[in-house]
Amino acid sequence: MKQFLETLSQIKQRINWSLFFGLGFFLLVLIGLVHSFVSVSNWMASEKNSQIKQVVVLGAPVYTSEKQILSAIRKADLSSFFELDVNQVQDLVVDLPWVASASIRKQWPDTLKVFVVEHVPVAVWNDDQLLNDKGEAFQAPKKNITQPLPDLFGPEGSEQEAWQTFQQFHELFYINNFKLTSLALSERFSWQLWLDNGIKLNLGREEKAQRVQRFIDLYPYLLKRKDAEVDVVDLRYDTGLAVSWKQLQSQQLQQQKSKA
């Protein structure tokens, strides 16, 4: 008996209890992780068919209706919350004519949030397109626009230059009591401007700002002629200008005389 107890004591001394408890703790953690993984997998499998039931449109779009946005989103597969491809939904929304960008976010358990940023129309481009405030051309129905827009014309790729030039001249004309309504850039990079009083300005390719200022300075002298109105002003000269006139109708002449 004594020998048995001595042997048992020797065995206990040889056992590394720290290692024993460490291995036991590791096994418990491993079992817990496996159980958690199985539970999550089962939950995801049961929730796999959770559908998108609500769409929230943010961003206060003006030209794009909520109905149009929802119709576009329904083209995607909304049958599974987890498997819904938000990039596909984003592409579908951005394909709408007035939408410049969109961000899509899923919110558990059944909601899709769509933030829409629209183009801001600032001009009509080449009669059949629009320009936004970044000078980018886009195609959208012009019937939705309520305010009058200037008409800009130019070769493909010159949209930003045309818009920047229009802004520059619009400010210059505005502070001098003129209103610029249209602008054109030819294939040869020659500029033409139209004012709201019907006057057309030929600027050519160089020194555009100086030539516009020359017109503004000399315009009061052009008004001295009473039997005709300025039609076209050619400013493609180092100095001076050439003027084409349009004759006044008899009724307009009578009005001019009565004002004098």
Short mmCIF file of the C-alpha atoms (twelve columns), coordinates in Angstrom:
data_MODEL
# 
_entry.id   MODEL 
# 
loop_
_atom_site.group_PDB 
_atom_site.id 
_atom_site.type_symbol 
_atom_site.label_atom_id 
_atom_site.label_alt_id 
_atom_site.label_comp_id 
_atom_site.label_asym_id 
_atom_site.label_seq_id 
_atom_site.Cartn_x 
_atom_site.Cartn_y 
_atom_site.Cartn_z 
_atom_site.pdbx_PDB_model_num 
ATOM 1   C CA . MET A 1   0.000   0.000   0.000   1 
ATOM 2   C CA . LYS A 2   2.807   2.310   0.934   1 
ATOM 3   C CA . GLN A 3   4.551   1.560   -2.316  1 
ATOM 4   C CA . PHE A 4   1.329   2.289   -4.281  1 
ATOM 5   C CA . LEU A 5   0.978   5.698   -2.618  1 
ATOM 6   C CA . GLU A 6   4.589   6.533   -3.341  1 
ATOM 7   C CA . THR A 7   4.096   5.590   -7.028  1 
ATOM 8   C CA . LEU A 8   0.930   7.737   -7.260  1 
ATOM 9   C CA . SER A 9   2.793   10.678  -5.716  1 
ATOM 10  C CA . GLN A 10  5.576   10.309  -8.271  1 
ATOM 11  C CA . ILE A 11  3.012   10.276  -11.127 1 
ATOM 12  C CA . LYS A 12  1.355   13.484  -9.807  1 
ATOM 13  C CA . GLN A 13  4.732   15.230  -9.646  1 
ATOM 14  C CA . ARG A 14  5.407   14.321  -13.274 1 
ATOM 15  C CA . ILE A 15  2.082   15.738  -14.558 1 
ATOM 16  C CA . ASN A 16  2.287   19.349  -15.951 1 
ATOM 17  C CA . TRP A 17  -0.954  20.695  -14.573 1 
ATOM 18  C CA . SER A 18  -0.585  24.043  -16.391 1 
ATOM 19  C CA . LEU A 19  -0.368  22.238  -19.710 1 
ATOM 20  C CA . PHE A 20  -3.291  20.035  -18.784 1 
ATOM 21  C CA . PHE A 21  -5.558  22.961  -17.893 1 
ATOM 22  C CA . GLY A 22  -4.345  24.910  -20.962 1 
ATOM 23  C CA . LEU A 23  -5.297  22.101  -23.296 1 
ATOM 24  C CA . GLY A 24  -8.641  21.768  -21.564 1 
ATOM 25  C CA . PHE A 25  -9.362  25.502  -21.963 1 
ATOM 26  C CA . PHE A 26  -8.341  25.401  -25.652 1 
ATOM 27  C CA . LEU A 27  -10.710 22.490  -26.283 1 
ATOM 28  C CA . LEU A 28  -13.557 24.343  -24.599 1 
ATOM 29  C CA . VAL A 29  -12.922 27.482  -26.713 1 
ATOM 30  C CA . LEU A 30  -12.703 25.393  -29.887 1 
ATOM 31  C CA . ILE A 31  -15.993 23.671  -29.104 1 
ATOM 32  C CA . GLY A 32  -17.574 27.069  -28.433 1 
ATOM 33  C CA . LEU A 33  -16.363 28.499  -31.756 1 
ATOM 34  C CA . VAL A 34  -17.635 25.502  -33.675 1 
ATOM 35  C CA . HIS A 35  -20.990 25.812  -31.964 1 
ATOM 36  C CA . SER A 36  -21.163 29.546  -32.740 1 
ATOM 37  C CA . PHE A 37  -20.215 28.963  -36.386 1 
ATOM 38  C CA . VAL A 38  -22.899 26.301  -36.756 1 
ATOM 39  C CA . SER A 39  -25.454 28.588  -35.105 1 
ATOM 40  C CA . VAL A 40  -24.598 31.545  -37.389 1 
ATOM 41  C CA . SER A 41  -24.644 29.300  -40.457 1 
ATOM 42  C CA . ASN A 42  -28.042 27.964  -39.508 1 
ATOM 43  C CA . TRP A 43  -29.312 31.503  -38.864 1 
ATOM 44  C CA . MET A 44  -28.017 32.789  -42.199 1 
ATOM 45  C CA . ALA A 45  -29.531 29.814  -43.966 1 
ATOM 46  C CA . SER A 46  -32.885 30.513  -42.347 1 
ATOM 47  C CA . GLU A 47  -32.642 34.248  -43.150 1 
ATOM 48  C CA . LYS A 48  -31.317 33.767  -46.676 1 
ATOM 49  C CA . ASN A 49  -34.695 34.425  -48.213 1 
ATOM 50  C CA . SER A 50  -35.252 37.660  -46.273 1 
ATOM 51  C CA . GLN A 51  -36.480 40.138  -48.903 1 
ATOM 52  C CA . ILE A 52  -36.110 43.888  -49.398 1 
ATOM 53  C CA . LYS A 53  -39.489 45.244  -48.360 1 
ATOM 54  C CA . GLN A 54  -38.792 48.958  -48.031 1 
ATOM 55  C CA . VAL A 55  -36.866 51.469  -50.174 1 
ATOM 56  C CA . VAL A 56  -36.035 54.900  -48.763 1 
ATOM 57  C CA . VAL A 57  -35.077 57.595  -51.298 1 
ATOM 58  C CA . LEU A 58  -32.832 60.356  -49.932 1 
ATOM 59  C CA . GLY A 59  -31.356 63.468  -51.532 1 
ATOM 60  C CA . ALA A 60  -34.583 65.294  -52.545 1 
ATOM 61  C CA . PRO A 61  -34.341 64.793  -56.347 1 
ATOM 62  C CA . VAL A 62  -36.157 67.446  -58.398 1 
ATOM 63  C CA . TYR A 63  -36.334 66.000  -61.902 1 
ATOM 64  C CA . THR A 64  -36.497 62.293  -61.036 1 
ATOM 65  C CA . SER A 65  -39.627 60.950  -59.387 1 
ATOM 66  C CA . GLU A 66  -39.590 58.347  -56.646 1 
ATOM 67  C CA . LYS A 67  -41.669 56.138  -58.931 1 
ATOM 68  C CA . GLN A 68  -38.911 56.202  -61.579 1 
ATOM 69  C CA . ILE A 69  -36.286 55.306  -58.992 1 
ATOM 70  C CA . LEU A 70  -38.345 52.412  -57.624 1 
ATOM 71  C CA . SER A 71  -39.028 51.114  -61.144 1 
ATOM 72  C CA . ALA A 72  -35.299 51.094  -61.852 1 
ATOM 73  C CA . ILE A 73  -34.473 49.312  -58.589 1 
ATOM 74  C CA . ARG A 74  -37.083 46.596  -59.218 1 
ATOM 75  C CA . LYS A 75  -35.030 45.445  -62.198 1 
ATOM 76  C CA . ALA A 76  -32.571 43.983  -59.654 1 
ATOM 77  C CA . ASP A 77  -33.201 40.781  -57.697 1 
ATOM 78  C CA . LEU A 78  -34.642 41.960  -54.361 1 
ATOM 79  C CA . SER A 79  -35.561 38.487  -53.147 1 
ATOM 80  C CA . SER A 80  -32.570 38.165  -50.784 1 
ATOM 81  C CA . PHE A 81  -31.264 40.856  -48.446 1 
ATOM 82  C CA . PHE A 82  -27.823 39.231  -48.252 1 
ATOM 83  C CA . GLU A 83  -27.399 38.402  -51.926 1 
ATOM 84  C CA . LEU A 84  -28.603 41.757  -53.280 1 
ATOM 85  C CA . ASP A 85  -25.828 43.350  -55.377 1 
ATOM 86  C CA . VAL A 86  -25.743 47.037  -54.346 1 
ATOM 87  C CA . ASN A 87  -23.413 47.846  -57.260 1 
ATOM 88  C CA . GLN A 88  -26.035 46.601  -59.697 1 
ATOM 89  C CA . VAL A 89  -28.696 48.720  -57.991 1 
ATOM 90  C CA . GLN A 90  -26.392 51.737  -58.156 1 
ATOM 91  C CA . ASP A 91  -25.855 51.249  -61.894 1 
ATOM 92  C CA . LEU A 92  -29.609 50.968  -62.475 1 
ATOM 93  C CA . VAL A 93  -30.309 54.223  -60.629 1 
ATOM 94  C CA . VAL A 94  -27.448 56.127  -62.302 1 
ATOM 95  C CA . ASP A 95  -28.810 55.053  -65.696 1 
ATOM 96  C CA . LEU A 96  -31.826 57.303  -65.108 1 
ATOM 97  C CA . PRO A 97  -31.510 60.445  -67.281 1 
ATOM 98  C CA . TRP A 98  -31.286 63.068  -64.544 1 
ATOM 99  C CA . VAL A 99  -29.217 61.108  -62.007 1 
ATOM 100 C CA . ALA A 100 -25.561 62.139  -61.771 1 
ATOM 101 C CA . SER A 101 -24.587 59.758  -58.945 1 
ATOM 102 C CA . ALA A 102 -26.171 57.437  -56.399 1 
ATOM 103 C CA . SER A 103 -25.081 55.607  -53.271 1 
ATOM 104 C CA . ILE A 104 -26.859 52.467  -52.072 1 
ATOM 105 C CA . ARG A 105 -26.871 51.051  -48.521 1 
ATOM 106 C CA . LYS A 106 -28.642 48.035  -47.065 1 
ATOM 107 C CA . GLN A 107 -30.147 48.356  -43.588 1 
ATOM 108 C CA . TRP A 108 -31.120 45.237  -41.683 1 
ATOM 109 C CA . PRO A 109 -33.551 43.579  -41.806 1 
ATOM 110 C CA . ASP A 110 -35.391 44.609  -44.993 1 
ATOM 111 C CA . THR A 111 -34.579 48.209  -45.997 1 
ATOM 112 C CA . LEU A 112 -32.635 49.679  -48.916 1 
ATOM 113 C CA . LYS A 113 -31.528 53.304  -48.652 1 
ATOM 114 C CA . VAL A 114 -30.831 55.182  -51.900 1 
ATOM 115 C CA . PHE A 115 -29.150 58.600  -51.897 1 
ATOM 116 C CA . VAL A 116 -29.547 60.350  -55.262 1 
ATOM 117 C CA . VAL A 117 -27.618 63.344  -56.625 1 
ATOM 118 C CA . GLU A 118 -29.043 64.870  -59.811 1 
ATOM 119 C CA . HIS A 119 -27.470 66.876  -62.603 1 
ATOM 120 C CA . VAL A 120 -27.975 70.627  -62.216 1 
ATOM 121 C CA . PRO A 121 -28.807 71.897  -65.740 1 
ATOM 122 C CA . VAL A 122 -27.110 75.181  -66.644 1 
ATOM 123 C CA . ALA A 123 -27.240 75.251  -70.467 1 
ATOM 124 C CA . VAL A 124 -28.522 73.528  -73.589 1 
ATOM 125 C CA . TRP A 125 -25.677 71.916  -75.535 1 
ATOM 126 C CA . ASN A 126 -25.836 71.603  -79.336 1 
ATOM 127 C CA . ASP A 127 -29.648 71.682  -79.239 1 
ATOM 128 C CA . ASP A 128 -30.082 68.042  -78.140 1 
ATOM 129 C CA . GLN A 129 -28.110 67.741  -74.900 1 
ATOM 130 C CA . LEU A 130 -27.745 69.568  -71.603 1 
ATOM 131 C CA . LEU A 131 -24.754 70.771  -69.620 1 
ATOM 132 C CA . ASN A 132 -24.534 70.456  -65.845 1 
ATOM 133 C CA . ASP A 133 -22.796 72.886  -63.497 1 
ATOM 134 C CA . LYS A 134 -19.508 70.990  -63.973 1 
ATOM 135 C CA . GLY A 135 -19.593 71.526  -67.728 1 
ATOM 136 C CA . GLU A 136 -20.477 67.893  -68.443 1 
ATOM 137 C CA . ALA A 137 -22.914 66.954  -71.203 1 
ATOM 138 C CA . PHE A 138 -25.815 64.642  -70.442 1 
ATOM 139 C CA . GLN A 139 -29.034 63.538  -72.120 1 
ATOM 140 C CA . ALA A 140 -32.308 64.270  -70.337 1 
ATOM 141 C CA . PRO A 141 -35.797 65.544  -71.229 1 
ATOM 142 C CA . LYS A 142 -35.711 69.338  -71.558 1 
ATOM 143 C CA . LYS A 143 -39.463 69.533  -70.934 1 
ATOM 144 C CA . ASN A 144 -38.782 69.111  -67.221 1 
ATOM 145 C CA . ILE A 145 -36.856 72.400  -67.088 1 
ATOM 146 C CA . THR A 146 -38.900 75.411  -66.082 1 
ATOM 147 C CA . GLN A 147 -36.276 78.179  -66.200 1 
ATOM 148 C CA . PRO A 148 -34.782 79.452  -69.505 1 
ATOM 149 C CA . LEU A 149 -31.267 78.193  -70.221 1 
ATOM 150 C CA . PRO A 150 -28.571 79.633  -72.499 1 
ATOM 151 C CA . ASP A 151 -27.765 77.803  -75.731 1 
ATOM 152 C CA . LEU A 152 -24.159 76.704  -76.187 1 
ATOM 153 C CA . PHE A 153 -22.651 75.118  -79.283 1 
ATOM 154 C CA . GLY A 154 -19.294 73.552  -79.966 1 
ATOM 155 C CA . PRO A 155 -17.340 70.478  -81.108 1 
ATOM 156 C CA . GLU A 156 -17.425 67.316  -79.025 1 
ATOM 157 C CA . GLY A 157 -15.008 67.618  -76.114 1 
ATOM 158 C CA . SER A 158 -15.277 71.407  -75.817 1 
ATOM 159 C CA . GLU A 159 -18.150 71.382  -73.311 1 
ATOM 160 C CA . GLN A 160 -16.177 72.578  -70.286 1 
ATOM 161 C CA . GLU A 161 -14.321 75.268  -72.223 1 
ATOM 162 C CA . ALA A 162 -17.599 76.569  -73.657 1 
ATOM 163 C CA . TRP A 163 -19.272 76.658  -70.230 1 
ATOM 164 C CA . GLN A 164 -16.308 78.373  -68.555 1 
ATOM 165 C CA . THR A 165 -16.139 80.945  -71.349 1 
ATOM 166 C CA . PHE A 166 -19.872 81.593  -71.090 1 
ATOM 167 C CA . GLN A 167 -19.569 82.192  -67.340 1 
ATOM 168 C CA . GLN A 168 -16.684 84.596  -67.865 1 
ATOM 169 C CA . PHE A 169 -18.495 86.658  -70.499 1 
ATOM 170 C CA . HIS A 170 -21.859 86.484  -68.762 1 
ATOM 171 C CA . GLU A 171 -20.390 88.251  -65.732 1 
ATOM 172 C CA . LEU A 172 -18.672 90.857  -67.896 1 
ATOM 173 C CA . PHE A 173 -21.842 91.603  -69.857 1 
ATOM 174 C CA . TYR A 174 -24.044 91.597  -66.759 1 
ATOM 175 C CA . ILE A 175 -22.124 94.312  -64.956 1 
ATOM 176 C CA . ASN A 176 -22.440 96.421  -68.129 1 
ATOM 177 C CA . ASN A 177 -26.217 95.960  -68.467 1 
ATOM 178 C CA . PHE A 178 -26.116 93.343  -71.223 1 
ATOM 179 C CA . LYS A 179 -27.354 89.757  -71.147 1 
ATOM 180 C CA . LEU A 180 -25.526 86.958  -72.910 1 
ATOM 181 C CA . THR A 181 -27.967 84.298  -74.151 1 
ATOM 182 C CA . SER A 182 -25.962 82.102  -76.513 1 
ATOM 183 C CA . LEU A 183 -22.394 81.167  -77.422 1 
ATOM 184 C CA . ALA A 184 -20.796 79.095  -80.174 1 
ATOM 185 C CA . LEU A 185 -17.316 77.706  -80.723 1 
ATOM 186 C CA . SER A 186 -16.589 76.661  -84.302 1 
ATOM 187 C CA . GLU A 187 -14.455 73.754  -85.493 1 
ATOM 188 C CA . ARG A 188 -11.719 76.317  -86.104 1 
ATOM 189 C CA . PHE A 189 -12.016 77.551  -82.488 1 
ATOM 190 C CA . SER A 190 -13.592 80.846  -83.448 1 
ATOM 191 C CA . TRP A 191 -16.063 82.326  -80.951 1 
ATOM 192 C CA . GLN A 192 -19.466 83.899  -81.570 1 
ATOM 193 C CA . LEU A 193 -21.790 85.418  -78.982 1 
ATOM 194 C CA . TRP A 194 -25.464 86.435  -79.033 1 
ATOM 195 C CA . LEU A 195 -27.049 88.997  -76.712 1 
ATOM 196 C CA . ASP A 196 -30.696 89.191  -75.656 1 
ATOM 197 C CA . ASN A 197 -31.143 92.380  -77.714 1 
ATOM 198 C CA . GLY A 198 -30.443 90.375  -80.892 1 
ATOM 199 C CA . ILE A 199 -26.844 91.514  -81.465 1 
ATOM 200 C CA . LYS A 200 -24.355 88.932  -82.677 1 
ATOM 201 C CA . LEU A 201 -20.642 89.349  -81.893 1 
ATOM 202 C CA . ASN A 202 -17.885 87.715  -83.932 1 
ATOM 203 C CA . LEU A 203 -14.803 87.469  -81.694 1 
ATOM 204 C CA . GLY A 204 -12.476 85.199  -83.625 1 
ATOM 205 C CA . ARG A 205 -9.942  83.037  -81.812 1 
ATOM 206 C CA . GLU A 206 -7.705  85.457  -79.907 1 
ATOM 207 C CA . GLU A 207 -8.034  88.151  -77.247 1 
ATOM 208 C CA . LYS A 208 -11.687 87.324  -76.606 1 
ATOM 209 C CA . ALA A 209 -12.036 89.320  -73.392 1 
ATOM 210 C CA . GLN A 210 -10.359 92.417  -74.847 1 
ATOM 211 C CA . ARG A 211 -12.628 92.336  -77.904 1 
ATOM 212 C CA . VAL A 212 -15.754 92.027  -75.768 1 
ATOM 213 C CA . GLN A 213 -14.594 94.992  -73.703 1 
ATOM 214 C CA . ARG A 214 -14.014 96.978  -76.912 1 
ATOM 215 C CA . PHE A 215 -17.621 96.340  -77.939 1 
ATOM 216 C CA . ILE A 216 -18.893 97.446  -74.528 1 
ATOM 217 C CA . ASP A 217 -16.837 100.646 -74.697 1 
ATOM 218 C CA . LEU A 218 -17.976 101.549 -78.219 1 
ATOM 219 C CA . TYR A 219 -21.616 100.465 -77.986 1 
ATOM 220 C CA . PRO A 220 -22.918 103.872 -76.804 1 
ATOM 221 C CA . TYR A 221 -21.582 105.396 -80.045 1 
ATOM 222 C CA . LEU A 222 -23.440 102.763 -82.087 1 
ATOM 223 C CA . LEU A 223 -26.718 103.840 -80.507 1 
ATOM 224 C CA . LYS A 224 -26.455 107.278 -82.060 1 
ATOM 225 C CA . ARG A 225 -27.751 105.989 -85.365 1 
ATOM 226 C CA . LYS A 226 -31.564 106.251 -85.223 1 
ATOM 227 C CA . ASP A 227 -32.666 104.727 -88.533 1 
ATOM 228 C CA . ALA A 228 -31.193 101.266 -87.933 1 
ATOM 229 C CA . GLU A 229 -30.271 98.817  -85.189 1 
ATOM 230 C CA . VAL A 230 -27.039 96.921  -84.691 1 
ATOM 231 C CA . ASP A 231 -27.258 93.437  -86.153 1 
ATOM 232 C CA . VAL A 232 -23.742 91.938  -86.261 1 
ATOM 233 C CA . VAL A 233 -20.523 93.334  -84.807 1 
ATOM 234 C CA . ASP A 234 -17.271 91.921  -86.183 1 
ATOM 235 C CA . LEU A 235 -14.458 92.354  -83.641 1 
ATOM 236 C CA . ARG A 236 -11.830 90.254  -85.421 1 
ATOM 237 C CA . TYR A 237 -9.487  93.216  -85.787 1 
ATOM 238 C CA . ASP A 238 -6.513  94.456  -83.820 1 
ATOM 239 C CA . THR A 239 -8.331  97.761  -83.370 1 
ATOM 240 C CA . GLY A 240 -11.849 98.940  -84.208 1 
ATOM 241 C CA . LEU A 241 -14.813 96.895  -85.400 1 
ATOM 242 C CA . ALA A 242 -17.166 96.403  -88.337 1 
ATOM 243 C CA . VAL A 243 -20.927 96.730  -87.922 1 
ATOM 244 C CA . SER A 244 -23.805 95.268  -89.917 1 
ATOM 245 C CA . TRP A 245 -27.096 97.084  -89.475 1 
ATOM 246 C CA . LYS A 246 -30.718 96.082  -89.800 1 
ATOM 247 C CA . GLN A 247 -33.149 98.742  -90.932 1 
ATOM 248 C CA . LEU A 248 -35.988 99.690  -88.634 1 
ATOM 249 C CA . GLN A 249 -39.567 99.188  -89.732 1 
ATOM 250 C CA . SER A 250 -41.655 102.323 -90.190 1 
ATOM 251 C CA . GLN A 251 -43.490 101.658 -86.931 1 
ATOM 252 C CA . GLN A 252 -40.213 101.305 -85.063 1 
ATOM 253 C CA . LEU A 253 -38.925 104.512 -86.652 1 
ATOM 254 C CA . GLN A 254 -42.023 106.349 -85.508 1 
ATOM 255 C CA . GLN A 255 -41.462 105.063 -81.977 1 
ATOM 256 C CA . GLN A 256 -37.841 106.172 -82.096 1 
ATOM 257 C CA . LYS A 257 -38.883 109.659 -83.182 1 
ATOM 258 C CA . SER A 258 -41.540 109.923 -80.485 1 
ATOM 259 C CA . LYS A 259 -38.971 109.006 -77.836 1 
ATOM 260 C CA . ALA A 260 -36.587 111.632 -79.207 1 
# 
